[in-house]
């Protein structure tokens, strides 16, 4: 005869089995739509390239070696792939600078919105989200219209006598940086606002009552309380800019490549699918590393706030 403990154990087992059955469709979709393509890319990165694209189904580590190294065609020696390293460095540098600019501009913007009345906040948030209504390519062309040689900025500077001839801003790292900062700026503002909205501004007033300067209140009160939003916004901006394709392609003109452009080049004109796959997995590793840092910092911050 079954005891009460056995009955409870069987009921718990049925409940766990039921949960797995309910989640099975979602797990299948995740496996087919996410894990499956990543597995294919990972397998391709260890194969040999075909002559006209595609892959040859034989094991080869050359794609991974070619990510950071190149082989001399005469003596078969290995050396650093300067072109790839410069693209990696440009991608990391521009992604970091874009994140920094978005943070420096987004922090006061989010603070301004958070300190408005409830009705006014909705209007300002509405204005911040308006760019998302427009296609990314159209927004990038809008920046192009501003900074091209015959664009609004150059024409205005020439008319007021600041410059005598147009400044070359298009097809430079500056153009890419400006375009990405504009495109991903809302992704920084929204998490910052979500954190600032929860701040008890009586703490800010208490800081001023204790004769703290604005800098000390900002550094010791507002920034620590906004740290989760800062970290979340930085991740939301850094990760997509690292793999950006459209903005560098349009504003960089094909000369200032980033990782996304390099990967597309290997699958397209380069006809080296294994190298493109290896570059994709390398970028994925960088993204995962950034996410691990975010989780670690966020967990530590949460523990300190709880204490």
Secondary structure, DSSP 8 states (H G I E B T S, - for coil): ---HHHHHHHHHHHHHHHHHHHHHHHHHHHIIIIIHHHHHHHHHTTEEE-TTSSEEEEE--HHHHHHHEEE-TTT--EEE-HHHHHHHHHHHHHHHHHHHHHHHHHHHHHHHHHTS-HHHHHHHHHHHHGGGGS-HHHHHHHHHHHHSTTSHHHHHHHHTTS-SS----TTSHHHHHHHHHHHHHHHHHHHHHHHHTT--THHHHHHHHTT--HHHHIIIIIHHHHHHHHHHHHHHHHHHHHT--HHHHHHHTTTS--HHHHHHHHHTTT--HHHHHHHHHHHHHHHHHHHHHHHHHHHHHHHHHH-
